[in-house]
Amino acid sequence: MPNFCAAPNCTRKSTESDLAFFRFPRDPERCKLWVENCRRADLETKTSDQLNKHYRLCAKHFDPAMVYKTSPYRTVLKDTAIPTIFDLTSHLKNPNTMRHRKRIKELTEEDLQKIKERQMVTSIDQLVKKEPTVEESNNDEPQISTEEKEYRDYLRSLFEIMLMMGKQNIPLKNDPVSDSGSKTSNLQSLLDMRMNAGDVVLQKRFQATAVNSEYLSSTHQNQLLDVCENTVREEILLEVRESRFFSLVTGELVEFAGESQLPVFLRFVSQNVLREEFLDFLLFEGDEFALVEKLETQLTQRWGLSMEDCRGQAHKATGSVSTKMKAVAVLLMEKYPLMLHMPCSSTALNIHLAHSLPFPNVQNLMETLRRIRALFEAPFTQDELHKAISLYYPKSEKAELLIQNCASGWTEQHNVFDVLLEVLPPLIFSIETIVDNYDGKFTAKVIADVYAVTETLADFETIVTVVILKNVLTFTRAFGRNLQGETLDVFSAANSLTAVLHSLNEVNDNIDVYHEFWYEEALNVAGLLGVQENLPRLFIRKQRTSEIGEIQAEAYYKEYVTMPVMCGIMQEVEDMFSENNLKALKCLSLVPGIMGQLKFNTTEENYADVYRSDLPSSDTLTAELHCWRIKWKHRGKEVPLPNTIHETLQLPDVNFFPNVNTFLKVLSTLPVLKLAENNNAAVKRMQAYFDSLPSLQWNKSLAMLNINSHVKYDLDVMVDKYCRLYPEEDPGAELEEGTEEEVK
């Protein structure tokens, strides 16, 4: 979104100029001077915070001595800079210009006298402070010594290498051993290459380093990475703070050096575009109360955000972790009622519901699905599966359809259990072919992995679990697909929840009848696979021998599989879509496309209480909503109705409806709403990082840099930050330290 200059008779905008644009200062006194010099009466009623957030002046309105570049990418103002260069007369020649938008205030004699006095004082100050040479007058940066400049250049080189390693996914250390018998590292190799390419600063820095020793200590490496990581994170947080409202999303646990880490993402609207960005890994330890405290500390004390501005939360987890994160969500909502707990749009609802069931048989099945996905993403194993499907369903459309359904990512789709039941026979057949390995093209690890999978799939308890999940989740499949659809689909889902719950309750009331049909289906599938009906081995071991014959398998699976799954799914759906959640989703009727579907007979006022405290002018909400409906109802035939929140926020007219604009931005952050394809890359980049490296080479900081490689950064800012954080670092200290260590 471009920045427009707020000065009268100035039509410059950031997308059409290389000029820097500066925000109005937050300091009220200084901001008042800027407004007075602009001579725009409409700005006098606005607060310094409002002006800082929404208005800019381009560099043409400042004396050149007040503006300087700290780097090729960063232009800043002096702390005392006041705009003094304005065109206040050109509109007189053409009354039909921009004057109606930027009305120039007529000044009194007293105002003119104040401006003259201020300009005179400014001119005198500049003359007093003027340096004798032109070169010095053009550069107001503090002079530094030659040694300090060399040290800063040295740090720049190191930061460039660290950032490149993160962006290109190059680990710091490498396992292979060199011919000399000493372990080398990728970092050291890159430093060598840069010095050989003529980096004089690095050559001078490392010329006294002992042979076969690391150029940089682990401590120094960690310091550099911390600065890189924090700088990149701060760039993202600046946008989050400016947008104000955000949602918290956590991913599945990741293991770093034996410690479980929780990936933390934030959703927010920046320049009217919804984004989800990765921020950090949080150590996952302690109970749910400890985790809540850690999350609060991270967001507030370390990142400078307010939990009061968090409007949603979503936690992707499995097994016992899922249970703990649900407890975390409940605790957070108790403290912050508007932090609505919802499923994440990047996860199919049926997958989320299955993961939320804390039953060993279900979690074992979900783990098996993850293994199947990992095994059959490779071309060789995928070909074997496709061959097996073609053999099992010869010359049929079903085979082609099944092959399409088993494309990449099928284990994470809404209909995963339906597809799994159909593909189960050829899947087991393809696994047996891989285990036989007649061609010798599969490694021992692949054979061991697929063998473990077939042991699980050819188990009667697993077959019953798949059949039960498939049938129960049939009632939530269409609902879940709508949640991952466009804005109108999500609105339809919110209004269909009552019907979904009614269907689930009807099944639960007649569970005996439904279980009988489902169990018969499981027996048929087991018969196709040659699997005998039996009780789980773990259950048998716990029972007395005399009691085993008295237990009927069908009754057992009804009590320990069908009923728990049914109750668990119903409870999770009710928890994830509480009254406030539904009110929020029904406010999506603010989108003009949905208004049109409803014949403009919408009642957002009934649900607006959820976010009334967030609105800039809640007293005028009813009147504003009425005007909003009238605007779209009586639009011209050639004007299309925007169908998504994103399209609506891009409209320039939405700024004339501040309550609606705020409403839409708050709703956009809800985790359940779909992200645009190009704004949903953070999770994919994180997964790609972990898939491309062995776990021993994972590094939290490099992972952060790799996932956020799209974020723009300034090397000079990193150098400044490093020098502030570690001022005791002497340019020659590390070399002396290395020499002392060698002596010792």
Secondary structure, DSSP 8 states (H G I E B T S, - for coil): ---BB-STT---BGGG----EEE--SSHHHHHHHHHHHTBGGGTTS-HHHHHHH-EEEGGGS-GGGEEEEETTEEEE-TT--------SHHHH-TTSGGGTS-B----HHHHHHHHHHHHHHHHHHHHH--SSHHHHT--S----HHHHHHHHHHHHHHHHHHHHHHTT--SEEEEE-TTS-EEEHHHHHHHHHHHTT-HHHHHHHTTS-TTS-SS-HHHHHHHHHHHHHHHHHHHHHHHHHH--EEEEE---EEETTEEEEEEEEEEEETTEEEEEEEEEEE--S-HHHHHHHHHHIIIIIT---GGGEEEEEE---HHHHHHHHHHHHHHHHH-TTSEE---TTS-HHHHHHHT---HHHHHHHHHHHHHHHHTTSHHHHHHHHHHHHHHSTT-HHHHHHHHHTSTTGGGSTTHHHHHHHHHHHHHHHHHHHHH-TT--S-HHHHHHHHHHHHHHT-HHHHHHHHHHHHHTHHHHHHHHHHTS-HHHHHHHHHHHHHHHHHHHHHHHTHHHHHHHHHHHHHHHHHHHT------HHHHHHS-HHHHTT--HHHHHIIIIIHHHHHHHHHHHHHHT-HHHHHHHHGGGGSHHHHHHTTT---GGGTGGGGGGG-TTGGGHHHHHHHHHHHHHT--TTS----SHHHHHT-GGGGG-HHHHHHHHHHHT-TTS---GGG-HHHHHHHHHHHHS-GGG--HHHHHHHHTTTS---HHHHHHHHHHH-TT--TTHHHHHHHHHHH-
